[in-house]
């Protein structure tokens, strides 16, 4: 079954005079513009057509908008460096001050070890993956179901909820807390920590905001370091213990350094909940604005194959990650443009997923797409999301139970009034108030 997603509000529909408007948009627009940031599809479409590797002067980055160019980048992690791209992006404009604050008050500055390049990345990722192989995702399904069921039961009698703060964030935070072996009572702190860490690659914070975010990250690191010290002395059945005691062979490099372990556990906690929470918020948004999609999901809830396909199409049509960065390590041609060494790129996953030449009628929610797995919402290549199986499981379980228990989900505000977090890294809603009724 296919459903047209949001056709009435689709800002890529052709109309007279669009060619000239597209040219002006490419010449003048920036992702830092709040209007473009909130509704970027027209900008994406214009770039794909006129300037697929477009230099956004205000952002000081090249925006890579086409699917094939993103594949090219992801196939060559040495020419297009994640390490340089990510760490140049971090706390842009305030990096030195940000790092010094973490050294003085946060236990140290720990560069993100997973955001690195081969061959170093190969070793770190293999050790990180031990945390996931030790906790088979399929075995987690009953526990995820219990958590979702409990959250929905708490909300059932209210008839209203904020899909972000009452449902998506608590669900993902609770699951990752259980896997890491952390106390659920810190859920409010984790939400603040997630916002602070995401803001560092978002390119939209001012200095005052950076200082506030840095204080939150100091709190996060001090908390995690204390938990790691506990697991060093007394290992448990949790992911923190898996990371702290991870080993691959013998000799130099067979274990993680303490600095590497801090950065990986921090990444598991933040990335393990932030992007999945955004995907769950997008799920509720679609159910609230597209009743035909909600009906289709309800009809598919008992078919595991269809549910898996629903999750993939949801991730394609509303990817939680807007884009992640790379930096060229030498002069290279990409998308018809010669890029110099040191060019800072932003891979626009949302644009690639919306490309009609790859996904015909891209605004059509189609669970039976033959190439449904070609979306790039989890990245690709050696840097494909390490937690994708857990994310898929959480989304599938949440979607199934939502439509079984709740009916007539509707927005409690106008769709145009939805506010998004100020970051170019994700497209995360600040809040999503909805109403609903209970199924018999």
N, C-alpha and C positions, 0 to 999 in steps of 0.2 A: 504494500500500500504506500502511496506517496501523498504527502501533504505539502502545500506551498507554505513556507515559513515566512510570516511577517510581510506578505506581499504589499499590503497597504502602506507600510512604512519603509519599504525597500528604497534606499537612496541611490540605487544603481540603475533604476529603470530608464531606458532610453527615451529622449524627448527632443523636439526641435531645438537646435542651438547648443546641444550638449557638447559638441566638439570644441567650440570656443570656450565654454565653461570649464571643460576638462583641462584645457591648456592653462587657463588662469588658475585653476585649483592647484595643478602641479607646480606652477611658478610661484604661487603665493602662500599656499597652505603649509601648516606644520602640525605634527602630532602634539605639540605643546599647546595648541589652541584648544580651549575647553570644548568648543563645538565639534571640532574634528575628532578630538579625543573621545567624545561620547558617541558620535555617529561617524565612524571612519570609513565605511564601505565605499562611499563615492570616491573618496581620496584614493583608496586602494585600487579601485577599478581604473581610475584615470592614470595612476602610475603604471599599472600593468600594461596599459595600452600605449602610453606615450613615453614613459621614462622608468623602465622596470627596476633599475638600480639608481634610485633618485637621492640626490644629496639634500637633506633637510638641514638648511643652514642654522636655524634656531636650535635644533637638537645637536648639530655638528656630527651627524651620522648619515651613512648611506642606507636607505631603506630598500631592502631586497623584497620585492613584492610577488615575484612569480615562483610557482611550484618548482619548475625545472632548475632555476638558479639556486633555490634553497637546497635542492638535492645536490647540486654541484658543490656547494659550500660544505654540506654535511659529509660528503664523500672524501673531503680533503682536509682533515683536522690540523695538518701541519702548515698548510698555506693560510688557512682561515682559523686562527688561534682562538679557542675558547678562553684560555688562560689570560691572554692579553686583552681580549674583548671584554670579558667579565670584570677583571680587576681594574681596567681603565674606566669602566662604567661605574664602579662602586664609589658611592659618595662623591660623585663628580663635582668638582669645584671646591670640595671641602675634605679631600681624601687625607691629606697630611694631618689636619686637626682631628678628624674622625679616628684615624689609627692611633694617634697619641692618647686620646681619651680612653680607648680600649686597653692600651698598654698600662695606663695609670690606674684605671678603675675597674676594668673588665677581666683581669687575670691574664691579659695578653691580646695581641692582635694575631688572629689565626686565619690566614688566607684560606679560601674555600678550596680544599684539596681536590674535590671532585670536579671543580671547574678548572681543569688543567688539560694539558696536551699529552699525547703519547710521546715516549713510552711510559713516563711517570704515571699518567692517567690510567694506563692498563693495570699497573700494579695496585693502585689505590682502589679502583673500581672492583677488582677481583676480591680484595679484602672486604670492601663494603658489602658486596653481594652475599657474603657469608651470613649477614644478618637476615636476609630474605630467604635463603635456602634453609635456614634453621627454623623458620616459621612459615611453613607452606601456606600460601594464601587460601587454597581451597579449604584447609582445615579451619580457617578463620571465619568462614561463611556463617556458621551458626551463631558465633559471637557477634558478628556484625548485625545479623538479623535481630538478636536480642537487644542490642543497643538502639537500633532504629525503632524497634517496637516500643521500647521504653520511652524514647523521646516523643513519639507520636501519641502515646498514651497520656503523657503529661500535657500535651497540647489539645487533646481531643475535645474537651469540654469548653474550650475557650472560643472556638469558631474563628479564631484569627491568630496569626503568628507573623513574626518577622522571619522570613525564610533564611536570611543570612545569620542573624544573631541567635534565633531560637532553635534553628534546625541544622543548617549546613555546618556552621562553625562548631557547635557542640558535638555533632556527630563525628566529624573528622578529628577533632581534638581528643575526644574520648578514645577513639580507636588507636590513634598514634600514642597516646599516653599509656594505654594498656600494653602496646607492643614494646615501648621503650622502658616500661616499668616505672612510670611516673605517677604521681598522685593526681587524680582528677580534680582535686580542689584548686589546682593552679590554672584552671581553664581561662579565667579572665586575664591572667598574666600572659598566657600563651597567645591569646588574641592580640594583646598589645605588642608582644614580641614579634609576632608574624607581620604586623603592619610596619614595625620599625625596620625589620630586615628587608622586606620587600621594597621599602622606600629607598634603600641604598642603591638599588639598580633601576629605580623608577625615573630618575632625572627630573623630578618635579618638586623637590623639597628646597626650601630656603635654609639659611644657616640656622635660624632659630629652631626650625623643625628638625634639622640634622642633630642639633644638640639634644633635643628631647628624645629623638630616636636612638642616639648613641647611649644615652642613659638607660634606655630600655634594653639595649643589646648587652650592656655591662651587667645588668641584672640577670639576663638570660644566661650569659656565659658563667657567671659566678655560681648560679644554680646548677648548671650542668656539670661544672668542674667538681662541685661537691658530690654529686651523684656518681660521677666517674671514679672518684677516689674511693667511695664506698664499694663499687663493683670491683675495683682492683683488689681489695682485701677480701671481698665476699661475693663472688660471682653468683648471678641468679639466672633464671630462664627468661631473659629479656634482651632486647636489641642493644641496649647500652653495654651489657656484659659481652654480647657477641662482638661488638666493635672493639671494646677495650682489650679483649683477649683474642682477637682475630689473628690467625697465623696461616701463612701459605709457604710451606717448605721450611728451610732452615737458612741461617746466615743473615747477612745484611739485607734489609728490605723485606724480610719475611713477616714482620709485624709492623703495625702502624706506630708512628711516633705519637707522643701525647698531643702535640699540636694538630696533627692530622686527625686524630680521634675526636678532638673537640670540634673541629670544623665539620666532620662527617655527622656527628650526633646532632649538632646544631642544624645541619641541612636536613636530616631525617625529620626532626621535630617541626621545622618550619615548612619545608617543601612538602613534607608528608601530610600537611593539613591544609595549607593555604590554597594550592591550586585545586585540590579535590573539593574543598569547600566552595570555590568559585564555580566548579562544574555542577555541583548540587544546587547552587543558587540559580544557575542557568536552567537547570532542569525544572525547577519550580516556576521560573519565569515563562518558559514555554508552555507548561501545563496551564498557567493562568491566562495566557494570551492566545493560545492555539487549542481550542477545545477539541478539534479533530485529531490533533496529535495526542491529547490526553485520552481520547476514546481509543485510538490505535494502540496506545501503550496498555490500556486496560485490557484490550482483547488479546494482547501478546503476553500478558503477565505470567501465564503458566507454561510458556514455551521458552525454554532456556536459549535455544538458538536465536529466536527472534529478539529476546531480551539482550543478548550479546550484540546483535546488530543495531538495536536501538541505541545502546550505549555508544557505539562507534559513530553513528550518525549524529547523535547529540554532540559528541566531542568535535566532529567535523564542522557542524553548522554553527556551534557556539563554543569555540576553543577557549579554555580558561586562560591560557598564556597568549598574550598578544604577540610577543616576540622576544627573542633573546639575542645577545650580542656576540660578535666575532671581531677579530682584527687581523688584517692581512700582514703576513710576515715578509712579503716581497711584492713587487709589482705583478699584477695579474689582471687578466680580462675576465669580466663577469657581466653577463647580460648585455653585451655590446659596448660596455664602458671599461676603459683601462683604469684600474684602481692603483694608486701608489702604495708603497709599503707604509704600514701604519694607518691605513684607512679603517675607520670604525664603522662596523655594519650592524644593522638591526634586522634580523630575519623575521619577516612578518608572517607568522604561521596563519593568522586569521585571513590574510589576503590570499595566500596559497590555497587554503581550503575553500575559497570562494571563487576560484578560477574556472570559468565556464568550459575552457578547453580541456580541463582535467576532470571536472565534475559538472556534467551537463545540468543546466537549471540548478545552479548551486544553492539557491534559496528554497529549493524543494526538499522537504524532509522525506527522504526516501530510504527506508530500511533495506531495500533490495538492490541497492547500487552494486553493480558488479565489481567496482573498484573501491568499495567502502573502506578498505584497510589502507588506502593510499593517503589518507589524511596525515598531516604532519603535527598534530596537536601534542604528541609526545616527543617532538624533535626527531632525531634520526642519527644514523651512523653510530660511532662509538659513544656518543653522548645521549643516546636515546634514554628516556627517563627510566631510572633503575626501579622505581616503585610503581610502574604502570599496571602490573597485575593487581596490586592491592587497590589502586585507584579505580580500576574497572569493576572490581568486586564491590566496593563501597557504593558506586553509582548504581550498579545493577540492583543490588539489594534494596537500596533506598527508593529507586524508581518503582520497583515491584510493590513494596509495602505501601508507598504513598498512594498509588492508584487503587489499591485494594481497600484502604481504610478511609481515604478522603475523597470527596466528590466536589464538583462545582468550585474548583479552586479559581479565585479571581483576584486581580490586583485591587488593593485598597487605596491606591493612588493612581494618577494618570501615568502611563508608561513614559511619557516625555519628562516626568518629574523624578525619575530614578536617577540617583547620584552615583557616580563611580569614583573609586579611589584614585588620587592623583599619581598615577604611575604609568609609564609606557611599557612596563614589563608584563602586566596582566590587565585584564578587563574585568575588574572585580567590583561588584556593587557594594556600596556602603550599607544599604538597607533595602529590604524588599518586603514591605507589608502586604499580606494577602489575607483573604477570608476563605472559608471552606465550610462544607457540611460533612457529616459522617455518613458513610454507607451503612445500610441496614446490615 
